[in-house]
Structures are given as C-alpha cells and as structure tokens.
C-alpha cells in the first residue's frame, strides 16, 4: 500500500495535466485564430468575439480552478507526487505539440516547393 498511493497520485496528476493542457491549448489556439482573422472590418465585433471566447471557453476557468486547488494543496506531503504527474503531462504533450507543429511546417514547405 505504501507504493500504491504515490503511483495513484502521479496518475491523477497526469490526467489532470492532460485535461488542463488540452483545454487551455484549445482556448489559446482559438484566441490566436480570432486575432489572426482579418476579414472582420468592425473592431467592436472582434472585441465581442474575443470577450465571448474568453468567458465561455473552458480553458481559463479550468486554469483558475487548478491554480486555486494547487494553492490549497501545495502544503500537503503528498502534493509532490501530484505535481510531478501534472508537470510530466505538460512536458510530454508540450513536446508532442512542438514535434507535430514542426512536422506540419516542414510538410507545408515541401508542398510549396
């Protein structure tokens, strides 16, 4: 039982990190696409879209929830295992995202040539 609790905490942290990475990543990409879109002539409609995406997306709310949870849990002795799993998920999926982004960029360059 002594080894089971740290493993379970790492798994819970990894699943939580996966959820946070996917939701916050989707939110950031949506904001990027809205800012990149130049078809909208009126500034007020762009601001409205940005505000609605910021308030209605789950990304910022999950980020706030996890930050508040981390604030209250950080002093617990088992929090290290939870944060290790969370950090591992962020690192793994961050590296996968960078890899696939570079792969897509090189594929576009080869298609253009």
N, C-alpha and C positions, 0 to 999 in steps of 0.2 A: 504493500500500500504506500510505502514511502516513495517509490519511484513513479507511481501512477499519477499522483497529484501534479507534479511538475510537467509531466508529459501532457496531461489533460489541459493544463493552463497554457502551455505552448500552442496546442491545437486550437484552443478557444481564441488566443491572441492572433493566431494566423488567420483564422476565419474572419475575425473582426477586422484585421488589417486588409484582407481581401475585399470585404464589403466597403470599407472606407475608401480604399484606392479606386474601386470601380465607380462608386457614386460621385466622389469628388472629381475624379478624372473626367467622367461624363459631363459634369457641371462645367468644368474648366474648358473642355472642348466646345461645349455649346456656347459659352460666352465668347470664345475665340471666333467661332463661325459667325456669330452675330456681329462682332466687331469688324470682321473681315468683309462682310457683305456690304457692298457699296450701292446696291440697287435702290435702297430707300432714300428718297430725296429729303423727306422731312426728318428733322432731328428729334422732334417730340415722339414720333412713333418708334424710333430706335431706342430712345431712353425708356419708353414704356415697355418695349420688349426686353431690354436688359434688366429692368426692375422686376418684371414678371418672372423671368428666368431665375433671377437671384432669390426671389421669395418663394417661388413654387417648386423649385428643384429640391431634391432630397439631399444634394451634396452639402450645402452649407449647414443644414440642420443636423445631419449626421456628424459633421465635423465639430459642431458645437457640443453635441451630446457626448461624443467620445472625449473631447477636451475636459468637460466637466467631470465625467467619470474618472478620467486619469488623475484629475486634481484630488479627488477624494480617495483614490485607491493607492496613490503613489507611496504612502507611508506604510502600507501593509507589507509583511515579509514575503508574501507570495507574488507581489506585483512584478518582481524582476522577470519571472518566467512568462507572465502575461505580456509584458512589454517586449520581451525577446521574440516571442511569436509574432507580435504585431509588427515589429521592426523587420523581421525576416520576410514577412509578406510584402511590405512596402518595397524592400530591396529587390526581392525576386520579381515582382511584377513591374517595378521600375526598369530593371534591366531587360525584361522581356519587351516592354514597350519601346525602349531605345533600340533594341535589336530589330524589331519589326518595322520601326519607323525608318531606320537606315536601309533596311532591305527594300522597302517600298520606294524610297528615294532613288536607290540605285537602279531599280527596275524601271522607274519613270525616265531616268537618264538614258538607259539603254534603248527604250522605246522611242525616245525623241531623236536619237542618233541614227 
